[in-house]
Amino acid sequence: MQSESFFDPARLNGVTAEQSLPNFRRLAAASAAGDLRVPTFAGGTIRTEFEMLSGVPLAAFPGVEYPYFELVDAPMPGLMRTLVEQGYRTSVIHPNDAAFWNRRDALSRLGAQRFLALADFDHAPKSGLFVADSALTDKVLTELADDGPPQFLFAISMEAHGPYEVSPDLDEDLLAAIDLPEALDEYGARTLRHFLYHLANADQELGRLAQHLQQRKRPTVLLFYGDHLPGLHSTFAQLGFVDGQGPREQPVPYLILDNRGNAPRWEETRSWMLPAVLLEAAGVEPDAYLALVAALRRDQAALLPAGDNRPEPRFVELARLRVRDEFDLGEFATALTAPESAASASASPLPEVVDEAAEPAAN
């Protein structure tokens, strides 16, 4: 479940954890969870979405803004194709226009066998400007099969999408009951209040979905995460964040819930590492590239030596090979033994890679 603009308001000054996300906090405390670094802010959902489905960091492609147009122009390996090869059925559910951001074509190339879009949500209720998260939960639960081949459902919500200046037909009593910091001006308060209303609905639907999944007899794993922070520019400027960093430096939360039970664990990760994290949680064998990501993510100081989103240069070349579907484990097999610490980064098992396609530009 990729939840639109889902983030933790308690990261803001003047907002306490007790004021928001009761279901997420309860579930995260009993499952694998953590902070998620994503490649976009206040929009650009398909950037996070691409990384999640491909396992490829967009930092390997400076200048690429819209990966579904610029990178996914042919069948491409990734999470869904890995699952299809192991007998899974793959479906994407998103209550928006199927052609928006080129999703219909790009998702098919990434391995989606079915795409249920806005046309499949006839008469679905809205909350504000968009289809309500409750309708998306209903659709997900309807699609879950109790027998037959295993399945992968990728649901992308819309309700909490901006703009937040106007959000019609909300419950005025619930809206008025939302506590806000006194430091906000009228505009900042109005936009934050509208967002928090929809965020509460997202949290409520997470609780409802988790309850159903925990009661299923069929083994089921839920990955729930936010795609980016909302575009609450005025609110963020007025309140600031408790860690003193700017809005672009803030992570979003994620959790992985297994109805067979899982030990609580906290791990900071990145959206392009999520496929490896998810397959590990589900006990599904990754392909060679995702196995490499799974191994190297254990030492992020070695994989991300600059301390930001820029991966180690040799990994960047491997990621570029992956996008062209030219990655072959072969000589990279030794890279499945990750360096033990940042100090050993210079002795990284990642090989020197010559990207022949990039050579002319480099020269």
N, C-alpha and C positions, 0 to 999 in steps of 0.2 A: 504494500500500500504506500504509494507516494502521495503524501498529504500536502496539499497546496499551502505554501507559506507557513508551515507548521514550525514554530520555534518556541522557546521557553521564555515567557514574559518576565520571569524572575531574574533574567539577566539584566533587566532595566533597573536603574535606581528608582526606589520608591514602590516597587512591586515585590511582594513576598511570594514564596512558593505556595503558601496556603491559599492564595487567591486564584490559582489556575491549575489546569491539567491534573486533576485528581486521579483519573484513570491511568494516564501515562505514567505518573509517578509511582502508583501502586504496582503496575505491571513491570516497570523498569527495575524496581527494587527486587523483583523475584525472577529476573531473566537476564539475558545478555543485553547490555545497553551501553550507551556512551555518547560522546560528541562526534558529530560528522562534519567534516570539512567538505564544502561543495564549491564548484567553480563559478558561481554566479551570485548575484545579489539583487533582490527586489524585482526579479523577473528572469527571463531566460531559462525557464523550466527545462527545456529540452537539453540544455547543457548538462545538468545533473542527471537527467534521464538517460542521455547517451552514455555517460560514464558508468552508470549503474548497469545498463544492459550490455555494454561492450567490455568493461573492465579496462578501458583505455583512458589515460589521463589527457584531458584537453591541453594541459600544459606542454604536451609533446607537440602541439600544433599551434604555435603562437600565431595570432591573427585570425584564427577560425572562431567565428561568432555563432554560426548556425550549423552545427554538425550534421543535422538531418538533410541539409542541402549541400554542404561542402565536403562531407566525408563519406556518408552512407549512400553512395551512388551505385553500389553493386551488392550482391549477397555478402554479408560480413559475419565472421564468427563472433561468438559472444555467449552470454548466459543462456539465452533461449535456444540457440542452435546446439549448445552442449547438452541441454536437457532433451531436445528432440532426438538427438542421437542415442539417448538412453531410454527412449520409449515414452517420453512425456508429451502430452498435448499442451500447447501453449496458446494462451488467449490474453489479449489486452482489453481493458474496460476503461473507457474515458468518456464522460458526458459532455463532449464538445465536438465540434465539426471534425470529421475524420481527416479532411485535407489540410487542416490548420497546421502550420509548421511542417508540412509534408509528412505528417505522421503515418498516413495510410501506406505510402510506399516505403518509407524508411523502416517502420516496424516490421513490415513483411520481409524486408531484406535482412533484418536482424533476427528473424526466426519466428515471428508471430504467425500462427496458423489462422487465427481469428482475431478480428478487431471489432468490438462492440462499441460504437460511438454514439453521438447525440441522437441519431435516428432510432436507436434502440432504447431510448429513454422517453418515448411518447407518454405524455400526460404525467411525467414524473414531477413531484413537487419541487419548487424552487425555494431557496433561502437567500433573500436579497436578489442579486442579479443572476445567479447561476443555479444549476441543479444542486439540490441539497445533498449533503453527505449521507443522509439517511437513505436516499434513493440509491446511491452507489453501494452502500452496505447491503441493501436488499438485493441488488443485482449480483453482487459477489456471492451471497449466500445461495441464491438461486442457481448459480453456475457450478457450485461445488458438487462434485459427484461422489457418491458413497461407494461406487465400485468401478470396474473398468481400469484403463491405464491411469498411471499417475498424471497429475496435471499441474501446470504452473499458471497462475492467474496474476497478472500485473495490473493493478487498479490505480488510476490517476485521478485524484479528486479535483473539483473546481470551486466548491462553495466559498472558500476563503480567499479567492482571487480578488485583487484590486480592480477598479479603484475603490477606495474606502470613504470617499467624501459622501457618497449617497448609497444607501442600502435599503431598498424599499420593502415594506410589508413585514417588518420584524415585530416580534412581541415587545411592545413598549415597556411593559413591566419588567421583563427580563433585561431589557436594554438599560433601563434606569437603575437596576440593582447592581450593575457592574461598578466596582470601586476603582477609582482612578487616582493617581498622584495629583496633589494640588498644584504642582508646578506647571501644569499644562495650560496653554491658552485654549480658546474655544475650538479652534480648528484641530489642534493636536488632540484634544479630548474627544472630539466627535469621531475622528478617524480611528483612534485607538479603540474607542468603545465599539465601533462597528466591527473592527477586526476581532476583538476579544469575544464578541458574540459568536462569530463564526468559528473561532478557535475552540470555544467551549463545545460547539456542536461536533467538531472533528474529534475532540477528546471523548465525548459521549459515544460517538460511533465506534471509536477504537475499543472502548469498553464493551459495547454490544457485540462487536465482531469477535473480540477475544473470548468472550463468554461462550459464544456458539462454537468456536474452534476448540476450546478446551473440553467441550462436551462431545466432540466427534470421536467415534471409535477409530476412524482412519487416521494414521499418523499425519499431522499437519504442522507446518512451520510458518509462522507469520513474521515477515520483516516489515516494519513500519518506520517511516522516516519522513522528514521534511525536505522539500526540494530547495528552499532558500528562505531568507528572511523576507518579510513583507516590505513593501515600499512605503514605510511610515517615516518618511524623511524628516518631517517637521517634529514628530514625536520623538524620534531618536535624538535629534539635535537638542531638544529641550530637556530631555531626561538624562541622556548619556547611559553608559553601561557600567555595571559594578566593577568590571575588570579594568576600566579605564581605556579600553581599546575602542576603535571605531566600529560602526555597523558591519563593514565589509570583513572585519576580522572575527566576527562572531560565528560559531558553529550552530548547526541545527541538531536536534536530538534524534536518536534512532533506538529501536529495540528489536530483539529477535525472541519470539515466544514459541516454544515447542510444546505441543500438548502431551508429549511423552515425559515432560519434565526436563528442566535444565537448571544448572547451578548458576546463581547470580554471578555476573562478571561485568566489569566496566572496561571498555576499550575505546580509545579515540581512534578513529579511522577516517578514510576518505571515500567519497562516493564511488571512485573507480576501483576501490578495493572490496566494495560490498559484494560483488558476485562470488569472490573467493570466500568471504566470510559466510555468506548464505549457504553455499554448497557444503562447506565444512559443517555448519550447524545441522543441515539436513542429512548429512552422511552420504552425499552424492559425489561420485568421482569427478573431479574437474578435468578439463582438457589440459594439454601441456602448458599453455600460456597462463591459464588461471591457476594451475598448480605452482607456477613460478611466482605469480603475484602472492599466493597464499604463503609461500615460504619466505619471500623477501619482506612481506609486511611486518614480520616479527621484529625487524630492526629498522624502524622508520628513519633513524638517524643516518643509517647507511644508504637507504633507498632515496631519502630526501636530504642530502647532505647540507643544502643551503638553509634548511630549517623552514622552508616555505613550501609552495606547491610545485616547485621545479624538481622533477625526478632526476636521479643520477643520469648523466648523459648517455651511458651505455644502455640503460633501460629505455631511454627515450627512443633510441634506434630500434630496439626490440618492439616497442609499442607501434612504431611506424610500420614495421614489417607486419605486425598483427592486423592493422587496418587494411593493408593490401592483401591479407590472407596469404602471406609468404612466410609466416613464422613457423619454424620447424624446430622442435626441441633439440634433436640431434646434438650438435656441439655445445648446446647450452645446458646440457643435463647437469653439469656440475653446479650450475647456479641455483639448483634446488636446495643446496645447503647454504642457508643465509649467513652472512657475516655475524659474528657474535656481538659486536658492539660497533659504535661509530668509529672507534679507534682503528678497527680493522677494515674500514671502508676502502682504504688504499689497496687492500688485498682482496677486494670483492671478487667473488666467483663469477661475476658478470663478465663475459668476454668482450674484447674489442669487436665492434660490429661495423662493418662498412656498408652504409646505406647507399647502394649504387644509384638509386633514383635521386638521391639528394646531392650527389657528387658535383654535377654541373653547377648547381646553385652555389655550392661551397667554393668552387673554383672561381 
